[in-house]
Amino acid sequence: LLKKHFKILKDLGGYKMCGHISIYYKNKKADELFIRQLTEKIIHRGPDDTGYFIKDNIAFGFNRLSIIDLESGNQPFKKENRTIIFNGEIYNHNELREELNKNNEFTTNSDTEVLLTSYINYEEKCLDKLRGMFAFIIYDEVKDIVFGARDHFGIKPLYYVNNDKFIAFSSEYKSLVKLVGKVSVDKSALQNYLSFQYTPNYNTIINEIKEVPNGTYFTIKNGNIEFKKYHKYKFSNKDVREKNVYDIINNSVKHHMIANVEVGSFLSGGIDSTIITALAAKINPKIKSFSIGFDVEGYNELNFAKKTAEYLGIENISINVSEQEYIKALPSVAYYMDDPLADPSCVGIYLLSEEARKHVKVVLSGEGSDELFGGYNIYKEYYSLKPFSYLPEVVKGKVNKIAKLLPDIKGKSYLLRGTTKLKDRYIGNAKIFSNEEVKNIIHDYDENNTCSNILSSLYEECDKNNYDDVTTMQYIDMNTWLEGDILLKADKMSMAHSLEVRVPFLDKEVLKCAEGLTLSQKVNKNNTKVLLREAFKDIVPPYMKEKKKLGFPTPIRVWLKSDLGRYVRETITNADVDELINKKYVINLLDEHIQGEKDNSRKVWTVFMFCLWHQIYVEGKSICELEWDNENDSKYKLA
């Protein structure tokens, strides 16, 4: 039975990873058989070992992907009547071990034991000492509490359920869905998702499941859970030296390469992954790099990646994805993502991770650089809109009213953006549907649940700290987009293939440096990440210094007019979401796009990914049922 189970999971696209589930029952003892069933639900996160801890009303289950101390780092790990399950890496575990060696004995070389020993010695203050990515749970029998935390940035996910029967946590919410039983769509979260392309505010699109915020720890005592924030972003905008940027990021890369397995690197055509890969190649000249492109003109940077790999003198392994390969991966992507995410690049990361895992177990990636160092092109808007700052508010108000009445002509958008306050127009790096458009899509629109309401507390924090517009946009992105989109897809899509992604830019020492950048060190009229580019000009190819950011271009705009559009249409039509979504309105958007009247690709995609998610998590359809069968000209394979 187990062999058959593993084969099924493998056939679905991956049967490994690192993940855990824990349950704190409020009124009964833990069930050993049940925790085993729930742990099996996420066995794809960890092929190397599975372990359990059951005592009284507490149950832990853990699937391990071995990276450090391959022989003796298994979990759950117990020491001095405390038991831990931990997903992630503590990059300064060697330094912490030296500090703790004075008063503590160690039986393993694992960072897990260092983490638990830090908690035993410092309790919640241990979090101030940790440098890494983590989501962990500790059962402290001495104090009769459960203690847990999520890392500063939210690199590693942690979901939870709190009801009258139990409090439960898991690295993926698949186990929690099975634990809860029947789940329902959170209509409020759906409304937000349609604008943000992910579910903000630490909700999920399932009513019963929430997410632990980044930089937060929690304590469970006597059946009650209490959350407390231990870390917040705070920009100082003091001057930063170029050498400091280089030295700190270089040091971070060195720490992120600590492993007992081979470490590779993702390499796109952009400067972020190039910097990380170049630094890593200095440490390991034999490092393997991995790149992806799409076989559509204008959506392929493989030439840049290969050229960069040659410049650095390292091996490059690349894949070029076709439309059919992209379509085929979609049901698996929706399943492994847990919550719907309408970022088309998810599929690319999924397929690239699948290829990389054939060669390595860990890869470095450039996520976080744009948020910390001012890398998004929209941040340059500060300069283009500056003339409006000299206009009196009364004048801007009148211009705004006139602009709204104009037809869709060139310059209208510029006038609207220039005369609208930042907090009323900027909700992060992606804005899919406006509030008015969302009204046309969902049947139960809540006027009090607008984008502005969701972000109001973040904007208040920016006003309190007197941040300029660029720093404000960074702050919004770091508290929403970074975790809700960038880190979510990096973790879920890589771990679907048992590949650990490490992000050296998202290091607390790098953050301290980046928080001090001045406006001119982030962006100017011509470019982004000004100081970062200057700091690494001598180790990246000359053509990279001024290369404009392209993001991760994915050709759904083109493919929606072909087979992908047919698959999307059938998915939306067949999904049982009529009580939630106005399908006719969305199909009309697709028709407009196909006929070339408007580029509605991202809007259609957002609704499509929700429908695909709904078919899997609410309707209970399997991945096999939802796969595209182009050979038979049929939209779905039979189960």
N, C-alpha and C positions, 0 to 999 in steps of 0.2 A: 504493500500500500504506500509506504513512504517513497519507494523508488518511483512508483507511478506519479506520486504527488510532485516530486522534484522534476520529473520529466515534463509534466504539464506546465509547471512554472517556467522551466527553461524555454519551452516552446513559445511561451507568451512574451519572451523577450528578455528574460533575466531572472535568475533565481538566487541572487546574492545581495547582500548589503549589510548595514550595521543599524540595528534598531531595537527599541525596547518598549515594553508595556508594563504598567504597574497599576494595581487596583488597591484602594483603601476602602474596605467595606465598613459601612456605618453601623450595621445592625446584625452582621452574621460573620461566620468564619469564611476564609478564602477557600475556593474550590480548586484543587490542584489540576484536575482534568480540564477545567474551563480555561485556566491561564495557559495551559499547554495549547489548547485549540486557538486561543487568541494570538499567542506568540507565533504559531504556525502560519497565521494569516499574513504576517510580515516577514516570513522566513527568507524572502528574496533579498532582504537587507543584510543578511549575514550567513555565509555558507560555512565559515570555518569552525564555529562552535555554537551550541545552544545551551543555555543554562537557566535554572529556575531557583527562586527562593520563595518559600511559603511559610508563613508563621502567623498563627491566629487570624487576624482580619486583613493581613497584608500579603500581597502576591506580586512577585516580580518575574518577568520573562525577558530573556535577552538573546538576540541573534548577533553573532560577532563577525566582523570583517577584520582580520588580524593585520595590523600595520606596525605596531610597536610591541616588543617583547612577545614574539610569536608563540613561545613555548608556555609562558606562565602568566599571561595577562587576561585569562578568561574571566567572564562575569556571569552572574552577580559576584561581586568581590566583598568579602567580609573581613573586618579588622576591628578588634576591641568593641565588639557588640554594635558595630555600625555596618550596614550593608548598602552597597552602591551599585547602580546601573548607570552607565555613562556612554553617551554617543559624542564623538568628537576627538580632538587632539589638544593636549596642553603643551605648547611649544617650548615653554620655559621649565619643563618638568625637571630637567637636570639641575638647573640653578636652584629650584625649590627643594629638590632632594638634598642638596648640599646644606641648605639652610636648616632643613628639618632633621638632618642626620645627628645633630648634637643631642637631641632628646628622644629620638624615635628610631626603631629598628625597621628595616625593610626586608621583605621576603621575595620580592619580584623586582624587575627592572621597568615595570610598566608605569605609564603616566596615570593610570587609574588608581594605583596605590598612592601615588604622590597626591592626587586630588583628594582622596579620602583622608589621608593623613593631614593634609592642610585643613580640611574641615574639622577634624578631631582637635587640632591645636588652636585654630582661629575662629571656628564656627562661621557665621556669615561673612566675617571680615576676610575670609580666604578668597572671596571673589575679587577683592582689590589686588590680589597678588597674581591672579591667573592671566596668562597670555595665551589665547587660543580660541578655538571654536568648541562650544559644548552645550549639551542639554543633559542634565543629570538629575537623578532622584536618589536620596539617601534615607534609609530607615534607621533612625537613631533610637536604639532600644534603651539607651541610658537615660535620655530625656523623654522617651515615649512620644516622639514626633516624627513626621516625615518632612524632610527639607529638600528643596530642589531649586534649580536655577537654569536660566538660558543666557547664552553669551551676550557680550556687549552689543553686537551688531544684529543678532538673530540669524547667524549663519546656519545653525542647526535648528530644525523645526521641533516644536513640542506642542501637541494638541492636548486638550483636556475636556472632561465631562464632569460636571458637579450636579448631582441630583439628590433626592432624599434617600437613595440606596447606597451610593458609592461616589467616590472621587477617583477618576482614572486618568492616566496620562499615556501618551504614545507618540513615537516618532512619526507615524503616519496615522491618519484617522480611519484607515481600513479596519483596523482592529476595534476601534471605538464604535464604528458603525455596526459591527457584528455584536458588540457588547450591548449597545443601546437597543438594537433590534430595528424596528421601523423608524425611519427618519423623515423629516419634513423640510421643505425649502424655507429658508428665512427670507421672506419677501422684502424686508428692509435691506438685507445684504445684497439681494439680487438687484435692487434699485441702484445701490452704490456700485456694484460690479459693472453695470452697463456704462457707467461713466469712467471708472478708473481702469477697467479691464482686469482687475483682480478685486478681491474682497478686502477692503481696508478696515482699520480700527480693531484688529485682532478678533474679528468675527470670522466665521466661515460661512459658506452658503447653506450650511445645515444648522437648523435651529438649536439642536442639542449639543453641538460641539463648538468650542472656542479655542483660541490659541494663546499661549503664554507670551506676553510681550517681550521684546528683546531687552536686555539689561535689567531683568527682573528676577527676584527670588521669591519663593513662597514657603510657607510653613503650614502644615496640617496638624492640628491638635484638637482632640476631643470632637472630631467630626467636622471641624470648621477649618476653612482654608483662608489664609491671609496673604495677599500679594504686596510686595514692596519693591519700588524701583531703586536699584543700586547704581545705575549709570545713566547719564543724559549727555547728549551732545551739547557742547557750548563753544562757540567761536569767539576768539579774542581779537582776531584781525591785526595782530602785531607782526612786524616784519620777520620773515624766515630766510635764513641763508641757504643758498643753492647747495653748498656742500652738505649741510644738515639733511636736506631732502635725500640726496644720494646715499649718504651713510646709513640713514635710518631705514630706507627701503631695502638697501643691500643687506642689512642686518636681518630684516624681516624675512627675506628670501632664504637666507641661510637657515634660520629657525624652521621655516616651512618645509625645508628639504630633509629634515630629520625623519628618518624612517628605516625600518629593517627590510623594506621592499623597494623595488625600482620606482623612481619618480619621473614622470614625464611632464610635458607642458602643452597646453593649448596655444596655438599660434594662428591668429587671424591676420588681417592686413593692417591692423591698427597699432598705435603706439603703445597701448597699455600692455597687451600680451607680449609685444616685442621687448619692452623693458624687462618684464619678469623673465622671459625666456633668455634674454641676453645675460642677465645676472646669474641665472641658474646654470647657463652654459659655462660660465667662468668657474663654477664649483664642480660641475660634471660635464666636461666637453663631449661626452658620449650620450648626452640626454636626447631622448626622442621627442620630437614635436609633432602635433596633430592639427590638421586643418580641414576645413570643409568649404565646399562651394556648391552652387546650384547651376544646372545646365541651361541657364537662361542668360542672355547677354545683359550685362549691367548688374547682375546679382552674383558675381563670382570674383572673389579676391584671391583665388588660389595662386595666381601669378605673383602677387605681392608677397604672400606667405612663403612660397617656394624661394623667391628671390631673397627674402629676409633670412631664411634658413641657410641658404648658400653663403650669405654674407657672414653669418655667425658660425659657419662651418659645422652645422649639426644635421642630423638626419630628420627628414620630414616625411610623414605619412599622411596622405590626404585622401578624401573621398569626394566625389562629385555626385550630388543627389538629383535623381530624376523626379518628375511629377508623380509617377506611379509609386516610387519608393516612399515619397513624402505622404501620399494618401494612405498607403498601407500601414504606416506607423501611427496614424492618428488615434485609433481606439486605444492602443497601448499607452500612448502619451497621456490621454485623458484619464486613464485608469491610474497610472503611476503618479500623476500630478496631485491626486486627491481633489482639492478644490479646483474649479475651472479657472484657467488662466488664458486670456485671449492674446497672448504674445506668440506670433507665428514662429519666432526663433526657437521656441521650445523643441520643435521637431528636429531642427538642426542639431541642437545640443544632445538630444536623445540619440540620434544616429551617429554623431561624432563620438559620444561616450561609448557606444557599442563597439566602434572600431578601436578606440584607444584601449579598452579593457582587454583586447586580445594581446596587448603588448606590455601594459603596465597596470599597477593597482592604484596608483595615486597620480594625479596631475595638478599642476599649478595653473591658475587662471587669473585674468586681469580685472575681475569684477571689483567695483568699489572705487576705482580711480576717478571716474567721472564725477561721482558725488563728492569725494573728498577734495579733489584738486580743481574742480570747475571745468568739466569736460564736455558738457552738453552744449550744442550749438545755440539752444534757446537762451542760455545764460548771456550770450552776446546781445540779446534783445535790449538789455539795459542801456547800451550805447545808442542803438537805433531809435529808441523811444525817449531818449533824454530831452529832446526839444519840447516835449509835452510837459515836462516838469516845470517849465517856466510859465505855463499858462495858469491863470487863476482857476480855481475849482468851478466857479460859475460858468466860465467859458468852456471848460472841458465837458461840463454837463450838457451844454447846448450842442456842442459838436457831436457828442455821443448820440444824442437824440436824432440828429440829422443823419448821422452815419447809419443808424439802424433802419432808416427809411429808404436808403439807397438800394438799388438792385445789386446783384452779385458782380460788382465790377472791381477792377484792379484798384487797390488802395483802400477799399472798404475795411478789410481786416486790420490794416495798419491803423486806421482812424479809431476803430473800436478798441483795439488793444491799448493804444496810447491814451485813451480817455476813460479807461476802466481801471479801477484799483487792482493791484496785483492779487489781493486776496479774493477778489470776485472773478478773476479769470484764470488763475493758475492753480491747478489741482495736482500738479506733478508732471512727470515727463510724458505721460500719455493721457489725453482726454478724448474719449471715444464719442459718447453722446452727451449733448447738453441736457440740462434739466428739462427743457421744453421737448426735446426729442424723446427723452425717456418716458414722458407722459404718453407718447404715441405708441410705445412698445409694451409697457406693462399695464395690467388692468387695475391694479391697486396702488396708485401713486400716492406717496406721502409728502405733502408740501413741507413738512418739518424735517425731512430727511435729505436735504440737498447737499451738494458737494461742499458748499461753504460751511454748513453746519458741522459736517464731519471734520473739517480742518480748522475750525475756529480757535480751538485751544492752542494749536501749533502756531497760528498767526499771532495770537496774543503773546506767546512766548517770544516770538521774533520782535514784536513791538516793544516788549519789556526790555529786551537787550539791544534795541536800537540798531538792528541789522539793516544793511543796505539790501537792495532788491536781489542782487546775485546771491548773497549769503542767505537771504530768506528762502529763495528757491532751492538752494542746497539743503537747507534745514528741512523743508517740506519733503524733498526727495529722499533724504536719509531716513526720515521717519515714516515714509509710506512706500514709495516706489522701490527703494533699495531692497527692503525686506519683502514687500508684497509681490514683487515681480522678479527682480534680478537674482536674489538669493534663493527664492523658492524654486525657480526653474533650474538653477545650478545644482542644488541638492537633489531634487527629485529625479531629474533627467539623468544625472550621472549615477546616482545610487540605484537606479533601475537596472544598471548593469554592474553593480558592485564596484563602482569606480569612485574613489574619494577625491573630490575637488577641494583644493586648498587655495585660499585667496589672500596672498601676502599684502595687498594694499589694505585689506580690512584687518589691521593689526592695531592694538591699542597704542603702541608707540608711534606708528605712522599717523594715527588719528591725532595724537597730541601735536605733532608737527603740522599737519594739514589745518588744524583748527586755528593756527596762527597766521595763515596766509592773508596778505592784503588783497584788496580787490584787483589791483593791477597785476598781482602775481598769479591770479586765477585766469582772468580773461581780459582781452583788449578788443579793439574794433575788428581785428583781423583773425584772431585765433583764440583757442581755448587752452587750458592747462599750461599757461605761459611758463611758469617756473619749473614745472615738471619736465617739459620739453627741453628747457635750457640745461637742467641738471644732468640729463642723460644724453645730451647731444653727441658725446664722444663714444658711446657704446652702441647706439642704434644707427642704422643706415642713414646716410645723409638725406635721402629723399623722405625719410620718416618725420623729420623735425617739424615740417610745416604741413604735413598731410592732414587734410580735413577729416573729421570724424564721420563715418558712414553708418555706425551701429552694426547691426547684424542683418543686412538686407535679405529678405525672404520674398520670393516672387509670387505671393498669393494673389497680388493684383493681376498678374498675367494668367496664372493657372485657374483663377475663378471663372475665366471665360472658356475653360476647357473642361477636362474630366473632373477636376477638383470642384468646379461649380456644380456639376451634376451630383456629386457626392454630398456637398453641402446642402443643396436643395432637398435631396431625399432625407437627409438627417433631420433637418428642421421640420419637414412635412410629417415625418413618422414619429417624432418625439411627442410624448404625451404631456405637452406643456401648454395646451390650449387655454387652461384656466389661468395661466400666468402671463403668457406672451401673445401679442397680436401678430400672429404668423403672416397674415396678409400684408401687413406693413413691411415686415422684414423681407419677404419674398419680392416685394416691389423694389426694395433697395437693391437686391441681387439682380433683378432684371435691368434696372437702371445702369448698374455696373457693367453687365454683360453687353449692353447696347452702347456703351461708351459715353453715356450722358454724364455720369459722375463717377469719381473714384470712391465707391462705398465699401472697399475691400475690408478695412479694419472694423467697420460697423457690422457688416454681415458676419465677419469672423467671430466677433464678440458673442453674438447671439448663437451662432453655430456651436461654439465650444461649450456654452451652457447646455445646449440641447444634447450634445454628445455626452457630457457629464451626466445629465439627467437620465439618459437611457441606461447608463452603467450603474449609477449609485442609487437611483430612486426606482427605476423600472426593473432593475436587476438583470439587464441583458449582458451577455458575455462578450468578450473581445472578439471571439470568432464570429458571432452573429453580426457584428458591426463592421467587419472588414469589407473593403471594396473588392469586388471580383470583376476586373476589367475584361478578362478573357471571355466570360459568358455574357458580357454586356448587361450584367445584372448588378443592381446597386448594393446588395448585401449577400454574403454567403449564408447558407442555411446553417443553423447551429449543428 
